[in-house]
Amino acid sequence: PYVCANEPRTNWPQLMQPVVSALVDTLPENASITEVAAQINGYGTNASNNVWQSLGGITFKSSQTPLVFDPVSTAAFGHASCTGVSVTFVAALRAAGVPARLVGTPAWEGDPDNGNHNWVEIWRETNGGEWSFVEAKPAGGGETLDNPCDKWFCNAAHFPAASGPNQTMVYAARFDRTENASIYPLAWDLANRDVPGVDRSADYYAMCSAC
């Protein structure tokens, strides 16, 4: 897919393909999806050689969405908030042939005053195939795809309830509309209900409430 949510439609493959190709060319031919994702994000064997540095040194800057959150704008400005760096990371992964999607919550503990957050899910070959999650490095740091609990937000404080008003709802953005049963709420445009989504709330409660 060429898009995650409602970000501006730009020709990001022309920007991303040569950058990502140079990164993955440093890996063995039999590299796993985990190794490819780690190299792109900057957790690989050569951590300084990553997409963020290759695009000029992209950093995290809060409250940038929706001004800056497509990959081309993120590279041009040199910064983005969690949504922008996540969308850029998804684009880089897709350029490498890695299935990836945007995921997040519009309101921690069901309260918009507690803020929102976005990160990335990656489809891996582990356990017969599963979605694992990680933040784009400018928004995270020191995270892995194997341990849910090494993300700052994956804990019982952020996922206190399996249902009810205090539940943290989590949704993954979806491109295919043909069998869509949910939406991906846009924290920056809550009136827009046009982006298909997958409700991942129960999965994240199960993973993070135990951390």
C-alpha positions, -999 to 999 in steps of 0.1 A, spaced: 0 0 0 11 35 -8 -5 51 22 -11 45 60 -39 69 69 -48 103 55 -13 117 51 -6 137 19 0 114 -11 36 120 -21 60 101 -42 78 86 -13 90 54 -31 113 75 -52 128 90 -21 129 58 0 138 30 -24 175 39 -30 180 47 7 165 14 19 182 -7 -8 216 6 4 207 -4 39 195 -39 32 223 -46 8 246 -47 39 227 -78 52 231 -114 43 208 -127 16 190 -149 41 184 -121 66 151 -124 85 124 -98 87 135 -90 122 171 -83 110 158 -62 81 136 -41 103 164 -37 129 188 -25 102 164 0 88 154 14 122 189 15 136 190 -15 159 211 -36 136 247 -47 138 257 -12 124 233 9 144 245 42 130 236 31 95 198 35 94 170 52 75 169 82 99 205 91 93 203 83 56 175 108 53 195 136 68 191 130 106 154 128 114 145 136 150 114 135 171 94 167 176 61 166 193 28 181 181 37 181 143 7 161 130 -10 169 106 15 195 94 44 171 90 36 134 88 41 120 54 76 105 46 86 133 21 76 161 45 93 143 74 126 141 54 123 177 42 117 192 77 140 167 94 116 160 122 81 147 130 61 135 160 52 99 167 28 97 138 52 111 112 82 90 122 59 59 123 45 66 88 80 71 76 92 38 92 63 20 76 72 34 42 108 23 46 98 -12 57 74 -15 27 101 -3 4 121 -34 16 92 -57 11 84 -60 48 47 -60 57 41 -31 81 12 -9 92 5 21 114 -11 14 148 -19 35 178 -44 48 204 -65 80 201 -67 83 239 -47 66 267 -71 50 293 -100 62 272 -94 99 281 -82 123 253 -66 145 280 -41 117 286 -28 121 250 -25 97 221 3 78 205 12 59 173 38 32 166 44 4 140 34 -32 136 55 -56 115 43 -90 103 70 -116 111 75 -152 104 76 -161 141 50 -185 156 36 -192 122 32 -155 114 22 -127 137 21 -89 141 49 -76 164 53 -40 174 80 -14 179 84 23 177 103 42 151 137 49 167 133 87 169 102 82 191 115 52 211 149 38 218 164 4 229 133 -15 218 130 -50 203 103 -69 183 106 -98 207 97 -82 241 65 -61 243 74 -49 278 105 -29 265 82 -2 252 76 27 276 38 25 271 33 -13 273 24 -16 310 -6 -20 333 -7 18 339 -14 25 302 -36 -6 298 -56 -8 331 -88 -24 319 -100 -49 294 -133 -30 289 -151 0 302 -144 37 302 -108 33 313 -99 9 285 -71 20 261 -84 13 227 -58 4 200 -64 3 163 -42 -6 133 -47 13 100 -59 -8 72 -58 -3 34 -83 -28 23 -119 -17 27 -137 -48 14 -140 -66 47 -136 -37 71 -153 -40 105 -138 -10 122 -121 24 116 -87 38 124 -95 69 146 -74 99 136 -64 117 168 -57 148 147 -90 146 129 -115 127 150 -144 137 127 -128 118 99 -141 82 100 -130 72 65 -98 53 73 -104 16 77 -89 -1 108 -85 -32 128 -94 -32 165 -63 -45 183 -74 -34 218 -78 -69 233 -44 -80 220 -26 -51 235 -44 -55 268 -33 -91 269 3 -82 262 8 -50 281 -13 -55 313 11 -82 323 42 -59 320 
